[in-house]
Amino acid sequence: MSEFKASGFSDEFGSGGPDLVGVTTMTSPYYFVPPSGSTAERPSSPPPGMLRFNTDIGRLEVWRNDHWATILGETSAPLGTRHLSAGSSGPGDGNSIEYITLSTTGNAIDFGDLHREQRHCAGLGDATRGLFGGGYKTPDGGTDTIEFVTFATLGNATDFGNRASGAGWSWCGVNDATRGLWIGGTPSTIDGLIDFVTIQSTGNTTSFGTNNVNVRDSAGFASRTRAVFGGNHNTNQNIDYVTIQSTGNSIDFGTLVASTGTYYARSTASNSVRGVFGPHGYDSPALDYQYFTIASTGNSQDFGDISFSTYDQTHGSSGKTRGVTCAGGPANVDIEFITIATTANAQDFGDLATDKTTAGACTNANGGL
């Protein structure tokens, strides 16, 4: 067999290489190394199928015509399922982000900071990136800012873009593996709207449709296809849903039958089958967890009770096995957990490092992934 060696070759016009016809074998003692760079250094107009190594997340990614898709490689992330709590109120607004690993129990650890001190932001995330949107800061008011962190690293949040429909706070955030939805919020200019982003991109939101629940302080969870959300600031117990990879107005799902009161359910959990709304506090406490079967429609069913002695304006999120709720409230830093596939009372998990009333929350392994 003859041997062919070249450091580079092209056709007679200098515009490409020659065709190699027949069975051709090429070997090299070296490795194929794709282009690499940070998320911010992604090409602005990549060709379909472009492959690159993202140095921010330590993984390969490929351009799929409308978004960068991460090539995970492993069956599970080495860092485990990580929950983030961001922002807080009282006393004063806070910007700290803390994390816990859901498969363990123990106290929260410092992760980094949001861009400003604020409360009432909302979180969502895919397998590598967590997003926080909206929020209220005294005396500056609401914001349309969306920012992101990389779950596998520790550090401060980076600007993602803005909610095109307007500034505000108390949004609801839900996601599947590629798309994140921001639902409702306050003031009234955004409370009836749904917007979406592609999580592995950056930029402003795109309109999705109308939120027929018309709420602030609602909560939501998702499977890989459907987002379910509801409950709100003004004792509205309605639940709606949308298909995440479509666009359009929300559709009636059912009712939260066991709870009344305001500031409902800032804590949610879901696997691919079941979604759970957690307890709320503030004006009229609810001491229970309620669940729905995501692929169906209908009213909630009782799940179990809280373990907290006192709590206020909770927040929480989940992996596919466990959900966590953080108590919030003055001088209360308790964290508790449930096992989503069961129906049972919550158990103690550990403590937050700081009081995080009205915080935002997300994980890298929720039911939408």
Steps between C-alpha positions, in 0.01 A plus 500: 500500500637837403548773755371853460633786712397866482479798729219647293353477149227661288346470156626691196286802586619515861142480626490146645660161527490224236250213517644178647323217316475143622603363838724757661657459842675780680675459832667745732682482832314815598143578610225697335472825694191712421487878539463612860399808695264640761124542466550869423741408217251285307490589126219740412392312184617138528424248225264211590692218665790713623678326787695684770627452856341741749765587758241644742319168545779260401293323232460468124205678342350497150300770317152367409380780272333696783694420819819347643435145627732362766653155441494360852712189455444363851177347628494741793679817589794444738390788719165331573161667508560854618231736633562876498327765715550861384412841642295573812311757699501612862675646662596682181533345154775248430692381194666181624461164323531181711498135397432153638546153348159330503622141544652592836379687805679795655530877503516730198833630367581835338494491116535863392290816454225641282570833326303694765329459838139399433209276595223328300723382213411173323723208401511230232780287354624225271768239573787751500363850545270673751310820415352762732256761370319805636510615860421796723749729670412775747475783395588428134203276420474216250736391223482326163852358543571127452837363614659156510750283685667170410401230752837323490698810595475749784483871425286804439213515252559622142261709290276292272258757357167661581133412512370680192145535637617722786652537845349356815531236770332185632527320166454124474783302333471153341708311246564189292848396381544792257236766560410712803163672550436814708133522601305793641628722776423854608421781406196450278701567182646148526257301717313349206801418285729201433847548350772247416874472453736234369702425814833431329488827309497858624266782404154640561184295539256414222122511545340160566136586564250605765490380858131450572556467876623862505706478815802616696676279753390188316705182496559238232656166416554306179548166330701476178197615301258689724526792743237529775460817709260685726415628845568865565511811716122540521359158598456387140511120510482443123762286324584530128744325265681546169705276270850641539631451145192664347370854534149609593271585788481295819225241550303416815644205692309491830488648849705504818229358725666484842644847556390857534694815568739730322855461369432140414763233432835651420627142544448234232643160407453263207625189330387392153159385631401694811513863606473621858405844634654578837388706800465876513485749780443874532132593558328161512734205555460166324658207683480243224655375177269422206572307182379460142563247224655724235380313189136516612274782614306531824507631854783456747529211746647499848868405523605561863582769754789733576761442770562873571398654831487849345546617143415785262501543120674175414702412191628168369577273207586137429692227329308204358494320837497767771342839541620759750319790664681787673300661777601862472349748738652697787774301675395174329757326281357145503513276191281189470461232233243263353532192279290582193384146414350447849231671705645581840590786730812707439825434690776728622786562253716771657525879513555791265801719574277811503130580527374481141138613504349535148811359330526347152587131457609255229680165452698320229282185503134598535214311342519695176846358421 
